[in-house]
Amino acid sequence: MRDEWENAHTDYTRPAQRPAPASLAESEGDWRRYLEGDTPNGWLIQHSAMTEALVSGRPMYLLHTTKDIAAIRTSGELHVSTGCLVGALYCSPLARQREGLRPHNLGAYLMQTKPNTTPVIFEVIPDAPIPTKGVDYLHLGAIHLRTYLRYQSLLTLAENDQLDHTVAAGLGAAAVFLDTALRNAAGRATAAPDFIDQLAAAVPAVPFLGYLYFEVLSEYLMLHSTTPETKNYAQAGELNNWLYKRLAFAAVDGMHQLFDLARFHPRHQQLVQLIEGVEPALAPGAAEYVRRRLSHLLARTALHPSQDAASVSFRGTDLSTLRHVAPGLIGQMVFREIRYMPRYKQLYHCFEKAKALEAWDYWNHEGIPTPFNGILPKGEIGIHPVYPRSAVRAWTAQQDSRGLLHPAQEVNAVLTPHLASWWAPTRNRSWKLTSDPRGTLDRSASLPARHLSIKGISA
């Protein structure tokens, strides 16, 4: 169990050491050297303002936005969210300056786009320098699967059967693409436009691919961007979060209401147009980057390290076998399917609290009071609710004419190990099985009328 949590974290101050499947054309270390050394903003991976604040051991100042400040004051409690931070209070960094606290560009984005929320300043005083080990939700699949298998008795027999059927059907519909991606990870080079179109068609069947697709493009944009805006943020030690926000909202209608990356599946022509709309100079290289990077990440996050990426096939392989061969992918699929069950409102706390408890235990042993999203240290950072060796205080914030924040009124509330309630609306299927094993998209499918907002990109 502890090894699974260790493998789900990335330490950017140490060489890559995670076990990986055999036959990969590029190692995690190869990619780390490229991303850090050969991209315009790669130096920020190790030396961002956030990572330097973590290792300094000094008090950290973080921004959280809430719609429920009155309820927080009344109850005296703060509940944490799940998503990319597993079980932490979702925040962004604040830089302490003589004139006030300057929001990270992610925090500035949240304040600008969520006008009906109250900004809250948190001061976290750690007991020691904090390791730069970020939790990478793309690597949580094996943990999702183990948690489901441990608690599957909470589901009815019919629910378990439906879950197995849905996952197996999705794998069958996407099997051709999944095999293509694994062969690419092992050194084959599918034409990038064809690869992107196959990927886009596979996302509705295997929603986790939409998350991989989006995170790869986010990484590409943040590390390769050279706009004046990006350079200004880099001078402040920050990756530019506005890039992927613009990408997401341009790609999917209604994404500001329901940030669901299962709906992110642009085909090649649309992908090129999207990147041109964000930063034209990066459009020519986007598809090839996705082909190489997504193939590599899929192999690493989907397959058990004992497997050989060059020989694994999803075509004609039964689900019980794939649970051992590709526990990461099966776990990610199970995790996302359970969220759309009618009883998820009741089941949510059972499955998510189990994972949160393990994460809190891991963070306590590792000395991490402020876990961050470790896909990249882009500014998504949280507060661990039951870290025993740090002090936390909170104030509502006032913003001055220069955009700086100042503590206003102290919030007398404590962080608690309770998860804020959340569940997904019922989802209409946007794909159906046919005699073609690649599946087809049902273009007539519509999104549910009821949308719920989700905090955090990776919810």
C-alpha positions in Angstrom: 0.0 0.0 0.0 2.8 2.4 0.9 4.6 1.6 -2.3 1.5 2.6 -4.3 1.3 6.0 -2.6 5.1 6.5 -3.1 4.7 5.7 -6.8 1.7 8.1 -7.0 4.0 11.0 -5.9 6.7 12.8 -7.9 9.7 14.3 -6.2 11.2 16.9 -8.6 14.4 17.2 -6.6 15.5 13.6 -7.2 16.1 11.5 -10.3 13.1 9.5 -11.6 13.0 6.1 -9.8 9.5 4.8 -10.4 9.2 1.2 -11.8 8.0 1.1 -15.3 6.9 -1.6 -17.9 9.5 -3.0 -20.2 10.2 -2.0 -23.8 9.4 1.7 -23.4 11.2 3.7 -26.0 11.8 6.5 -23.5 12.1 6.4 -19.8 10.7 8.7 -17.2 14.2 10.0 -16.7 14.5 10.8 -20.5 11.3 12.8 -20.4 12.3 14.6 -17.2 15.6 15.7 -18.8 13.8 16.9 -21.9 11.0 18.7 -20.0 13.4 20.4 -17.6 16.3 21.1 -19.9 14.9 21.5 -23.4 11.8 23.6 -23.0 11.6 27.4 -22.4 10.0 27.1 -19.0 11.3 23.7 -17.9 13.5 25.3 -15.2 10.3 26.1 -13.3 9.7 22.4 -12.6 12.4 22.4 -9.9 12.7 26.1 -9.2 9.2 27.6 -9.2 8.3 30.0 -6.4 6.0 27.4 -4.9 8.6 24.6 -4.7 11.1 27.0 -3.2 8.6 28.1 -0.6 8.0 24.5 0.3 11.7 23.7 0.8 12.3 26.9 2.7 10.5 25.6 5.8 9.1 29.1 6.3 5.4 29.9 6.8 3.4 29.4 3.7 0.5 31.7 2.6 -2.3 30.2 0.5 -5.5 31.4 -1.1 -8.8 29.5 -1.0 -12.0 30.8 -2.4 -15.4 29.8 -0.9 -19.1 30.4 -1.5 -19.8 29.3 2.1 -18.0 31.6 4.4 -21.2 32.1 6.5 -21.6 28.4 7.0 -17.9 28.0 7.9 -18.2 30.7 10.5 -21.3 29.2 12.0 -20.0 25.6 12.1 -16.4 26.5 13.0 -15.3 23.8 10.5 -13.6 23.6 7.1 -14.2 20.5 5.0 -11.8 19.3 2.4 -12.4 18.2 -1.2 -11.3 15.2 -3.2 -10.2 15.3 -6.9 -6.5 15.9 -7.8 -5.5 16.4 -4.2 -7.3 13.3 -2.9 -8.4 14.9 0.4 -7.1 18.5 1.0 -8.4 22.0 1.0 -7.8 23.3 -2.5 -5.7 26.4 -2.6 -3.1 28.4 -4.7 0.0 30.1 -3.4 0.4 33.6 -2.2 3.7 35.4 -2.4 4.5 37.6 0.6 5.6 41.1 -0.4 6.2 44.2 1.6 2.9 45.8 0.3 0.8 42.7 0.8 0.2 39.1 -0.5 0.3 38.7 -4.3 -1.9 35.9 -5.7 -0.3 33.3 -7.9 -1.7 33.5 -11.5 -3.9 30.5 -10.7 -5.4 32.3 -7.7 -5.8 35.5 -9.7 -7.7 33.5 -12.3 -10.0 31.9 -9.7 -10.8 35.3 -8.1 -11.5 36.9 -11.5 -13.7 34.1 -12.8 -15.5 33.4 -9.5 -16.8 36.8 -8.5 -19.4 35.5 -6.0 -16.8 33.8 -3.7 -15.0 35.0 -0.7 -11.2 34.9 -0.8 -9.6 33.4 2.4 -6.0 33.7 3.3 -4.4 30.7 5.1 -1.1 30.8 7.0 0.5 27.4 7.4 3.5 27.2 9.7 5.3 23.9 9.0 7.5 22.0 11.4 10.3 21.6 8.9 11.2 22.1 5.2 8.5 20.4 3.1 9.5 17.7 0.5 8.7 18.6 -3.1 6.7 15.4 -3.5 3.5 16.1 -5.4 0.6 13.7 -5.8 -0.1 12.8 -9.4 -3.7 11.7 -9.8 -2.9 10.1 -13.2 -0.9 7.5 -11.1 -3.7 6.7 -8.7 -5.4 4.0 -10.8 -4.0 1.0 -8.8 -5.2 2.6 -5.6 -8.7 3.3 -7.1 -8.9 -0.4 -8.1 -7.7 -1.7 -4.7 -10.2 0.5 -2.9 -13.0 -0.7 -5.1 -12.2 -4.4 -4.7 -11.9 -3.9 -0.9 -15.3 -2.2 -0.6 -17.2 -3.7 -3.6 -19.6 -5.4 -1.1 -21.1 -1.9 -0.6 -22.5 -2.2 -4.2 -25.4 -4.5 -5.1 -24.7 -7.5 -7.2 -26.5 -5.8 -10.1 -24.4 -2.7 -9.6 -21.1 -4.7 -9.6 -22.3 -6.6 -12.7 -23.2 -3.3 -14.5 -19.8 -1.8 -13.5 -17.9 -4.8 -14.9 -20.0 -4.8 -18.1 -19.5 -1.0 -18.7 -15.7 -1.2 -18.1 -15.4 -4.3 -20.3 -17.5 -2.7 -23.1 -15.4 0.5 -22.9 -12.2 -1.4 -23.2 -13.5 -3.4 -26.1 -14.6 -0.2 -27.9 -11.2 1.4 -27.4 -9.0 -1.6 -27.6 -7.6 -0.8 -31.1 -6.4 2.6 -29.9 -5.1 1.4 -26.6 -2.9 -1.2 -28.4 -1.8 1.5 -30.9 -0.7 3.8 -28.1 1.2 1.0 -26.3 3.1 0.2 -29.6 3.9 3.9 -29.9 5.2 3.9 -26.4 7.5 1.0 -27.4 8.9 2.9 -30.4 6.4 2.7 -33.2 5.4 6.1 -34.9 1.8 6.3 -35.9 1.1 9.4 -38.1 0.2 12.1 -35.6 -3.1 13.2 -37.2 -4.4 9.6 -37.4 -3.3 9.0 -33.8 -5.2 12.1 -32.5 -8.3 11.1 -34.4 -8.2 7.6 -32.9 -7.6 9.1 -29.5 -10.6 11.4 -29.8 -12.8 8.5 -30.8 -11.7 6.4 -27.9 -12.2 9.0 -25.1 -16.0 8.5 -24.8 -15.4 4.8 -24.3 -12.5 5.2 -21.8 -12.9 8.7 -20.2 -9.5 8.5 -18.5 -8.0 9.1 -21.9 -9.6 12.6 -21.9 -7.8 13.4 -18.7 -4.5 12.2 -20.1 -5.1 14.1 -23.3 -5.8 17.4 -21.5 -2.9 17.1 -19.0 -0.5 16.4 -21.8 -1.6 19.5 -23.7 -1.5 21.5 -20.5 2.1 20.4 -20.0 2.9 21.2 -23.6 1.5 24.7 -23.4 2.9 25.7 -20.0 6.4 24.4 -20.7 6.7 25.6 -24.3 4.9 28.9 -24.2 6.9 32.1 -25.0 4.3 34.8 -24.9 5.0 38.0 -23.0 2.3 36.9 -20.5 4.0 33.6 -19.9 7.4 35.3 -19.6 6.1 37.7 -17.0 4.7 34.8 -14.9 8.0 32.9 -15.3 9.9 35.9 -13.9 7.7 35.5 -10.8 8.5 31.8 -10.6 5.1 30.6 -12.0 3.9 28.4 -14.8 1.1 30.1 -16.8 -2.2 28.5 -15.8 -4.3 30.7 -18.1 -3.1 28.7 -21.1 -4.9 25.5 -20.3 -7.9 27.2 -18.9 -8.4 28.9 -22.3 -7.9 25.6 -24.0 -10.5 23.8 -21.9 -13.2 26.4 -22.3 -12.6 26.8 -26.0 -12.7 23.0 -26.5 -15.9 22.1 -24.6 -19.1 24.0 -24.3 -20.2 24.5 -20.7 -16.9 23.5 -19.2 -17.1 26.5 -16.8 -20.2 24.8 -15.2 -19.0 21.2 -15.2 -15.2 20.8 -15.5 -15.4 17.2 -16.8 -12.4 16.1 -18.8 -14.3 13.0 -20.0 -15.8 15.5 -22.5 -12.4 16.6 -23.8 -11.7 14.8 -27.1 -10.9 17.2 -29.9 -10.0 15.6 -33.2 -6.8 16.6 -35.0 -8.2 19.5 -37.0 -9.9 21.0 -34.0 -6.8 20.4 -31.9 -4.7 22.5 -34.3 -7.3 25.2 -34.3 -7.5 25.2 -30.5 -3.7 25.6 -30.1 -3.7 28.3 -32.7 -6.3 30.1 -30.6 -4.1 29.9 -27.5 -0.6 30.4 -28.9 -0.2 30.0 -32.7 3.5 29.3 -32.7 2.8 26.1 -30.7 0.2 24.6 -33.1 2.6 22.8 -35.6 4.2 20.6 -32.9 1.1 19.9 -30.7 -0.1 16.7 -32.3 3.3 14.9 -32.4 3.9 15.9 -28.8 0.6 14.4 -27.8 1.4 11.2 -29.7 4.7 10.7 -28.0 3.9 11.9 -24.5 0.4 10.4 -24.2 1.6 7.0 -25.4 4.4 7.0 -22.8 2.2 8.2 -20.0 -0.6 5.7 -20.9 1.9 2.8 -20.7 3.3 4.0 -17.3 -0.1 4.8 -15.7 -2.1 1.9 -17.1 0.2 -1.1 -17.0 1.6 -3.0 -14.0 5.4 -2.5 -14.0 5.8 -6.3 -14.5 4.3 -6.0 -18.0 5.9 -5.5 -21.4 4.4 -2.6 -23.3 5.4 -4.1 -26.6 3.4 -7.3 -26.1 0.3 -6.3 -24.0 -2.9 -6.3 -26.0 -6.4 -5.2 -25.0 -8.1 -6.9 -27.9 -9.9 -10.1 -26.8 -8.5 -9.9 -23.2 -11.0 -10.6 -20.4 -11.5 -8.1 -17.6 -10.2 -10.3 -14.8 -6.9 -10.7 -16.7 -6.7 -6.9 -17.4 -7.1 -6.2 -13.7 -3.6 -7.8 -13.3 -2.1 -6.5 -16.5 -3.4 -3.0 -16.5 -4.6 -2.2 -12.9 -3.9 1.5 -13.3 -6.3 1.8 -16.3 -9.0 -0.4 -14.8 -8.8 1.5 -11.6 -9.2 4.8 -13.3 -12.2 3.5 -15.3 -13.9 2.0 -12.2 -13.4 5.2 -10.3 -15.1 7.3 -13.0 -17.9 4.9 -13.6 -18.8 4.6 -9.9 -19.2 8.4 -9.8 -22.1 8.2 -12.3 -24.1 5.5 -10.4 -27.5 6.6 -9.1 -26.4 5.8 -5.5 -23.1 7.6 -5.7 -24.3 10.3 -3.3 -24.4 7.6 -0.6 -21.3 5.7 -1.7 -19.1 8.8 -2.2 -17.8 9.1 1.3 -17.2 5.3 1.6 -14.8 5.1 -1.3 -13.2 8.5 -1.2 -12.7 8.6 2.6 -10.8 5.3 2.4 -8.3 6.8 0.0 -8.1 10.1 1.9 -7.2 8.3 5.1 -4.3 6.5 3.3 -3.1 9.7 1.8 -3.2 11.5 5.1 -1.2 8.7 6.7 1.4 8.9 3.9 1.7 12.7 4.1 2.1 12.6 7.9 5.0 10.1 7.6 6.6 12.1 4.8 6.2 15.5 6.5 3.8 17.0 3.9 1.3 19.5 5.4 0.6 21.1 2.1 0.3 18.5 -0.7 0.3 19.8 -4.3 -0.8 18.5 -7.7 2.4 16.8 -8.9 1.7 16.4 -12.6 3.6 19.7 -12.7 4.1 22.2 -9.8 1.7 24.6 -11.5 0.2 26.1 -8.4 -2.6 23.7 -7.3 -1.7 23.1 -3.6 -3.8 22.1 -0.7 -3.8 22.0 3.1 -3.7 18.5 4.8 -6.5 18.6 7.4 -5.0 16.3 10.0 -1.3 17.1 9.9 -0.2 17.0 13.5 2.9 19.2 13.4 1.9 22.5 11.8 -0.2 25.5 12.8 -2.9 26.9 10.6 -4.7 30.3 10.8 -7.2 31.8 8.4 -8.5 35.3 7.5 -11.0 36.7 5.0 -9.1 38.8 2.5 -9.5 42.3 1.1 -7.9 43.1 -2.3 -6.4 46.5 -3.0 -6.2 48.4 -6.2 -3.0 46.7 -7.2 -4.5 43.2 -6.8 -2.7 42.5 -3.5 -4.5 40.7 -0.7 -4.6 41.7 3.0 -5.9 39.8 6.0 -9.2 41.3 7.1 -11.1 39.3 9.7 -9.8 36.1 11.3 -11.9 33.0 10.6 -12.3 31.0 13.7 -12.7 27.6 12.1 -10.6 24.5 12.1 -9.8 22.1 9.3 -11.5 18.7 9.8 -11.1 15.3 8.2 -14.5 15.5 6.6 -15.0 15.5 2.8 -17.2 18.1 1.3 -20.2 16.5 -0.4 -20.1 16.2 -4.1 -21.5 13.8 -6.7 -21.8 13.8 -10.5 -25.0 14.3 -12.4 -26.3 11.4 -14.4 -24.3 11.0 -17.6 -25.8 10.2 -21.0 -23.6 7.8 -23.0 -21.9 9.4 -26.0 -20.8 6.1 -27.5 -22.3 2.8 -28.3 -20.9 -0.6 -29.3 -21.2 -1.8 -32.9 -19.6 -4.6 -34.8 -16.6 -2.3 -35.2 -14.4 -2.9 -32.1 -13.3 0.7 -32.2 -16.9 1.8 -31.4 -18.8 4.8 -32.8 -19.8 8.1 -31.3 -23.4 8.9 -30.9 -23.5 12.5 -31.9 -27.1 12.9 -30.8 -26.3 12.3 -27.1 -26.7 15.4 -25.0 -25.3 16.5 -21.7 -27.6 16.4 -18.7 -29.5 19.6 -18.0 -28.3 19.7 -14.4 -24.7 20.9 -14.0 -22.8 21.0 -10.7 -19.6 22.9 -10.4 -16.5 21.0 -9.4 -13.5 22.7 -7.7 -10.2 21.9 -9.2 -9.1 20.9 -12.7 -8.7 17.3 -11.8 -11.9 16.6 -10.0 
